[in-house]
């Protein structure tokens, strides 16, 4: 089973190390990594979710709380993966990458769904996520910061299915 998992991850891992200074290729590689991370969320694979965060990564949540370090971010995702309604749907908006193949910033619209603590019903928060990625020579791309804010003027109805919303 572990051999199958590693074999399945090999193309994604190889793509994370590619680039070569072409900003469009870099953004495509990063978007591929994001897709792999979303697939890990769907399958409940915490290692797959957390592997892209640098040890010193910082995540700022829409409520302003800050998670410091890859381990703290992984713990937060661990809690989220236990939520039966947890889902992320991401739509790329913009991206920028250096020609030095070492820094990139991507922005996405994200529908973040969790359970309402009082009712247990699914609640979706539309937000904007801006993620800064760094890559050391010969290494894979890593997330060093993620800043998430609620999208102004948008409120998804409680219990809305984010996959249906994304299809609209």
C-alpha positions in Angstrom: 0.0 0.0 0.0 2.8 2.4 0.8 4.5 1.7 -2.5 1.3 2.6 -4.3 1.0 5.9 -2.4 4.6 6.9 -3.1 4.1 5.9 -6.8 1.0 8.0 -7.0 2.7 11.0 -5.4 5.8 10.7 -7.6 4.5 12.9 -10.5 3.4 15.6 -8.1 6.7 15.6 -6.3 8.6 15.7 -9.5 6.5 18.7 -10.7 7.2 20.5 -7.5 10.9 20.5 -8.2 10.5 21.7 -11.8 10.4 25.3 -12.9 13.5 26.7 -14.6 12.7 30.4 -14.4 9.5 30.5 -16.6 6.9 32.2 -14.4 4.0 30.6 -16.2 5.5 27.1 -15.6 6.1 28.0 -12.0 2.5 29.0 -11.5 1.3 25.9 -13.3 3.5 23.7 -11.0 2.2 25.5 -7.9 -1.5 25.2 -9.0 -0.8 21.4 -9.5 0.5 21.3 -5.9 -2.7 23.0 -4.7 -4.8 20.5 -6.6 -2.9 17.6 -5.0 -3.4 19.2 -1.6 -7.2 19.6 -2.2 -7.3 15.9 -3.2 -5.5 15.1 0.1 -8.2 17.0 2.0 -11.0 15.1 0.2 -9.3 11.8 1.0 -8.5 12.7 4.7 -4.7 12.5 4.1 -3.2 14.8 6.7 0.4 14.2 5.5 -0.6 15.1 1.9 -2.3 18.2 3.2 0.5 19.4 5.4 3.6 18.4 3.4 3.6 21.7 1.4 4.1 23.9 4.4 7.6 25.1 5.3 8.6 24.5 9.0 8.4 28.3 9.6 5.2 28.8 7.6 2.6 31.3 8.9 -1.2 31.0 8.3 -3.5 33.9 9.0 -7.2 32.8 9.3 -10.1 35.0 8.4 -10.8 35.7 12.0 -7.3 37.1 12.4 -5.9 34.2 14.4 -2.3 33.3 13.4 -0.9 29.8 13.1 2.9 29.7 13.4 4.9 26.9 11.9 4.1 23.9 9.8 3.4 21.7 12.9 0.7 24.1 14.2 -0.8 24.3 10.7 -0.8 20.5 10.4 -2.5 20.2 13.8 -5.2 22.7 12.7 -5.8 20.7 9.5 -6.0 17.5 11.6 -8.9 19.0 13.6 -10.6 20.1 10.4 -10.3 16.7 8.8 -12.3 15.3 11.7 -15.2 17.6 10.8 -17.6 15.7 8.6 -18.5 18.9 6.7 -15.0 20.1 6.1 -14.4 21.0 2.5 -12.3 23.5 0.5 -13.2 24.5 -3.0 -10.6 26.7 -4.7 -10.8 28.8 -7.8 -7.5 30.4 -9.1 -7.7 34.1 -9.5 -4.1 35.4 -10.1 -0.5 34.4 -9.8 3.0 35.9 -10.0 6.3 34.2 -10.0 9.9 35.4 -10.1 12.1 34.6 -13.1 14.6 33.5 -10.4 12.4 30.4 -9.8 12.5 31.0 -6.1 9.4 33.0 -5.1 5.7 33.0 -6.2 2.4 34.4 -5.0 -0.9 33.0 -5.9 -4.4 34.2 -5.1 -7.6 32.1 -5.1 -11.2 32.4 -4.2 -12.0 29.7 -1.7 -15.2 28.3 -0.3 -14.3 27.1 3.2 -17.0 24.7 4.6 -17.1 23.5 8.2 -19.8 22.5 10.7 -21.6 25.1 12.7 -20.6 24.4 16.3 -24.1 24.9 17.6 -26.2 23.1 14.9 -23.8 20.8 13.2 -25.0 22.1 9.9 -22.6 22.8 7.1 -21.6 26.5 6.9 -19.6 27.9 4.0 -17.4 31.0 4.3 -16.4 32.5 0.9 -12.8 33.9 1.3 -9.8 35.1 -0.6 -6.6 33.3 0.0 -3.2 34.7 -0.9 -0.3 32.2 -0.6 3.4 32.9 -0.8 5.6 30.1 -2.0 9.4 29.8 -1.8 11.8 27.3 -3.3 15.4 26.8 -2.4 17.7 25.6 -5.2 17.1 21.9 -5.8 14.2 21.7 -3.4 10.5 21.5 -3.7 8.2 24.5 -3.5 6.9 25.2 0.0 4.2 27.5 1.4 5.8 30.1 3.7 2.6 32.2 4.3 -1.1 32.1 3.7 -3.4 35.0 4.3 -7.1 34.3 4.3 -9.8 36.9 4.4 -13.6 36.7 4.0 -14.8 37.9 0.6 -16.6 41.1 1.1 -20.3 41.1 0.4 -20.5 37.3 -0.2 -22.2 35.0 2.2 -23.0 31.4 1.2 -26.2 30.1 2.5 -25.9 27.7 5.5 -25.7 24.1 4.4 -24.8 25.1 0.8 -22.8 22.4 -1.0 -19.5 24.0 -2.1 -19.1 21.6 -5.0 -22.5 22.6 -6.4 -21.6 26.3 -5.9 -18.3 25.8 -7.7 -20.1 24.1 -10.6 -22.4 27.1 -11.2 
